[in-house]
């Protein structure tokens, strides 16, 4: 990478708006070698994508199918799933198969049932993409007493990964990609505040804390599992014009509309992480626009406690096994 490209990337990253908006990916796609090098692997693998009925998940699933990947996706609504399957199948090439299963990520039993069904029909899984996410306007808990944001975006990905480890190992070197959010930069990892109480609940804050936890768990997975078997990557897509963001953050979407990324731009690094040569990627990093990025931008959100991620892991494992309810609140 030339000195000019390195300097431009550094300036974009420091500016936040320049980095997270369509300005960032437009500039980087012309400057960074990761966008010009031919380092993608061929199709033919099996990918599982959560939240693929719209937005980034739908784009990522469609692009993988267009590269010849067999795509199975998780959805909550049968009608939306059927429409998404038709869209993804229309993009499929090279004999790629497209299918879906129905599950509620905020219900751990439903996630387990989905995983059992997947294992019954697929003997390997090359890429698992945790993309599903939602900002809840009001406080609510699931049947285990876990706040829904944490249940769907922290516990559910943990359970799904754990349940699918045999299929991932069968495809070694496999990869797990977690789609986080730039919002996680506003929060630090703290298990005691991960679940917000009803009295002070704010959906955007709950979402950002869950996204921070996702990144920490991705790094914990990478620490515990050999990259020769499974590599773990977390990324943030920048500010993207998706139906979910428009609904949850209407004022932000309206003000920033001219510079919001398209879903294709937001999904770019997801697909790249799924298809790039694994020797280039390592494991346990946090990515944005095809390059590793820091996980902390301001001192007060840095990791003050080296054991915080391990405690989060233990709590997520206990929650996945039904051994804890509202712990962490």
N, C-alpha and C positions, 0 to 999 in steps of 0.2 A: 504494500500500500504506500502510495506516495505521501510525502510530507504534507502536501496540500489537502489530499483526501483525509488524512489523519486529523489535521487541524480543523477542517470543515466538520467532520463527524464530532469532534470534541466540542466545538462551539454549538452545534445543534443539540447535543446531549445536555449541555449546561443550560440552554435556554428553555427547556421544558416544552414551551409552545412549539418551537421549531422542531423539536424531536418527536413529540407525540402527535403532531398534526400531519396532514398530507404533505406539508412542506418537507418534513424529515425524510419520508420514504422516497419522495420524488428526487430529492438531492442524492440520497445515499444509493439509490438504484443506479445512478449514473457514475458515482464516485468509488464505491466500495468494491473490492475484488470478489467478495462473496456473491455479489449479484451478477458477475460476469463469468465466473469460473464455471466450467461444466463439471460439477461434482455430484450430481444427483445419481442415485442408484436406480436400477430399472424397476418396473412395476412387477406385479405378480404376488405381492404380499397381501396379508389380511390386516385391515385397519378397523378399529372400533372407535366410533366417535359419539360422544354424548352431546346433547343439545344441537342436533343437526337438522332441526326442522326450519331454521331460519338463521339469518345473520352469518357469523363467522363459521359456525359448524356446518351449515349447509354449503357454503363456499368451499371449505376445506374438504368435505366429503366428496363434493362434485369434482374437484380438481384431482383428488386421489383416484377416483373412479376413471377419470379421463386419462390417467397415466397407467391404467390397467390393474389398479388395486381392487381387490374384493373388499367391499365396504359393508359393514354391519353397523347400524346406529341405534342409539337408545333414545326413545321419545316418551313423552307422557300422554299425549293426546292422539288417539288412533287416526282421526281424520287428518290432522296435520302431518302425522307420520306417513300416511298413504300419499299425500301430495308431495312431500319431500322425497319419498322413494321414487316417484315418477320423475322428479327433477334430476335426482342424482343418476338414475338409470339412463336418462336421456344423454347424459354426459359420458357415460361409461364407454370404454374402448378396450379392445384386446380381450374380449371374453370376460371382463370383470363382472362379478355378481354383486347385486345390491339387495340388502335385506334389512329388516329392523325388528326390534323387540320393544315391548311396552313396559315401563317401570316408572315409579315415583321415587326420585332420588332423595326426597325428604323422608322416606320410609325405608329403614334399613332392611327389613324383611323383603321388601319389594326389590331392592338392589341385589340381595342374595339370590332371589328367585331368578332374576335376569341373568346373573352370572352362571347359575346352574344350567339355564337354558342355552346360554352361549357355549359352555363347555360341552354340552351334549351334541352340538351341531358343528363345532369347530375344534380341531385338534391342535391348532396353533394360533398365535396372535402376534403379529410383527410390530404393530403400533397401536397403542391405546392413547386416545386423545381425550383428556378431561376438559371439555369446553363448556358444558352447561353451567349457567349461572343466572341468578335473578336477584333484583333488589326488592325486598319486601317493604311495602309502605308501613305496615302495621306489625306489631309484635305478635308472634304466635309460636307455639311449640308443637313438636310431633308427638307421637304416641309414647315415646320414651322420655318426654320432657325436655328435649333438646331444641333450642331456638332454631327456626327453620333455615335461616341463612347458614348457620353452622352445620346443621344436619345435612343440607343439600350440597354444600361446597367444601366442607372439611371432612365430615364423617363418611359421606357417600363415596367420594373418590378413593379414600383410604380402603373402604370395604371392597370396592370394585377391583382395585389393584391387588389387594390381598387374595381375593377369591380367584383372580385370573393369573396368579403367578405361575401355575403349571403350564398354561397355554403360552405365556410370554417366554418362559424358559425353553419351551419346545421350539421356539423360533429364534433362539439366541444367534446373534445379538439383537434383542428386541429393544424397543424404546417406549417410554411413557412420557407424554407431553402434557403439561398442565398449563392451561390458559389462565393467567392471572390478570391483573389490572394495574395500570399506573397509579390507581387510587391507593394501592397498598403502601406507597411511599409515605402516606400521611400518618401511618400507624406503626407502632412497634409491636413486636410479638410479646404478648402477655396473656398467659392462660387464664389468669384471674379476671381479665376483662374481655376475653374473647366473646363470651355470650353477654350481650347487654341486657340489663333488667328492663322490665316493661315500663317502669316509671321514666326512664331516660332514653328509651329506645329511639334510634334514628337509623332508618334503613340504609342510608349511604355509608354511615360509619360502620354498621354491622358488616356490610359488604366489604369495605376496605380491610377490616380486621380479618375477615375470613380469607381474603386474597393474600394477606400477609402470611397467614397460617399455611396456606397452600404452598407458598414458596419454601417455607421452613420445612414442611413435610417432604417436599420434593428433594431437598438437600439431605434430609435424614434417610430417605430411601436410597439415595446415591451412596451415602456413607455405609449402609448396611448390605447393599447388594452389589456384586461385582459387575462392572460395566461390560465385561465379556459376556455376561448373561443378559442384563437389562440396563440400559442407560436411562437416566431420569433428567428431564429438561423442564424448566418452567420459563414462561415468556410473558410479555405483555404486548398487546397489539397496538397500543396507542389509542387515540381518540377516534372511534369509528362510528359512522352513522348506521346504527342498527336499530331495529324495532324496539329492542329492550331498552337501549339508552334513551331513545326518544320518549318512551313511555315513563321511564323512571326519572329522567333528568330533562324535562321539557325546556326549562329556561336555559340550561347549559347548551342543549342541542340547538336551540333557536339562535343563541348568540354566536356559537362557534360553527354553525352550519357551513360557512364558506371554506373552512379549513379542516373539517372533519374528513377522515379517511373513508374511502369506499370499503365495503366488506371485503373485496378482493385484496385491497392493500393491507387491511387488517389481518387477513388470513395468510398473507405471504410467508411470514416466518414460521407459522404452524406447519405449513406444507413443506417448507424447506427443511425444518427439523425432522420431519418424517421421512424425507427422501435423500438428504445429503449423506455423503460418505461418513459413516460413524467415526472414522479415525480423525475427522476434523472437529468433532463435537465434544468429546469427553463425556462427563456425566456430572450432574449437580450444579450446573451453571444457570444463570438467569439471563434470558435473551430478549433483545429488542432490535428489530430490523437487522436480523441475521448476525448480530454481534453480541458477545457477552457484555452484560452491564452490571453496575453496582446494584446491590439490593437496598442500599440506604443512601438518601440524598441529603439528609439533615441529621445532625448529631443526636437529637432526641428520639429518633426512630431506630437508631443502631441497636445491635444486640448487646445489651448490658450483661446478660446472664448466659454464659456458654451452655448451661444445662436446660435453657428454656425450650429448645426444640426437642430435646429428649423427653421432657415432661409432657409436651404436646403429643409426641408420638405415643407415650404410654396412655394418655387420656383418650386419644383417638382409638387405640387398640381396645381399650376397655369399653368405650362407647360402641365400637363395632361388634363386640361380643355381648352387648347388653348388660355390662357390669357396672354402668354408671348412667345416671340420668342427666341432671342439669349441672354436672360438675363443671367448674371453670366459670360459673356465673357468680 
